[in-house]
């Protein structure tokens, strides 16, 4: 996501990271990762429930996509740590436009199940009518 920061800015996308961990743990995460986006602590998990993010199955935590995500971290020189909180809480990505309309929700099956950033950018462009979600130019004379 950090690699796409310029394009996210150009599309007027504001990233907000939400965690169910405590504020103290969130501050630790910011210090550890150097993340530049705001981080919201949602210990009650109200936002998670609102967007359908429930409990993952253990097989998703140790499945191929999770193992690949862990391997990527090792290649980058970061050793994944065992979660200090709830490892089966599903995460995801939600795209909300400036008017408050939810344009897209992705609920991850496990920690490695995330959409490519390009997918988020496609959805954002489609919301502006710049391109359809499939990436094809949209005919301004056609309705959706």
C-alpha positions, 0 to 999 in steps of 0.5 A: 500500500505504501508503494501506491501512496502517490496514486492514492493521494492523487485519487483523493484516497485517505487511508485509515488503519483500524485495529481491535487492539488497545491504543497502547498496542496501536502506538507500538504498531505505529512505532514498529512499522513507521506507518504514516496513516492514522490508526484507530483502535476499535477494541469493541470491534463495532466496525469489524462487525458492521462490515461483516468481519467475524472470526476466521477459521484456523485453516485460514491462518495457516493456509497458503495465502497466510504462509505466503504473507509470512514468507514475504515479511521474512524476505523483507527482513521482518520476522513475523511475530506471533499475534498478541491479540486475537489471531482469528479476527478477520480483517479487510478493506473498506472503500468509503467515498467522501459522501459516506457511501460504501463503495467496496468491502473485502473481508479477508479469510485470514491474515494473508488474504488481502486484495492487491492495491491495484484492485482498490485503485480500480474500485476508486477510479470506477467510483469517479467514472474514470474506469469500470471496475474491470478496467475498461473505459466507461462510456459516459452516455451509459448508465450503470 
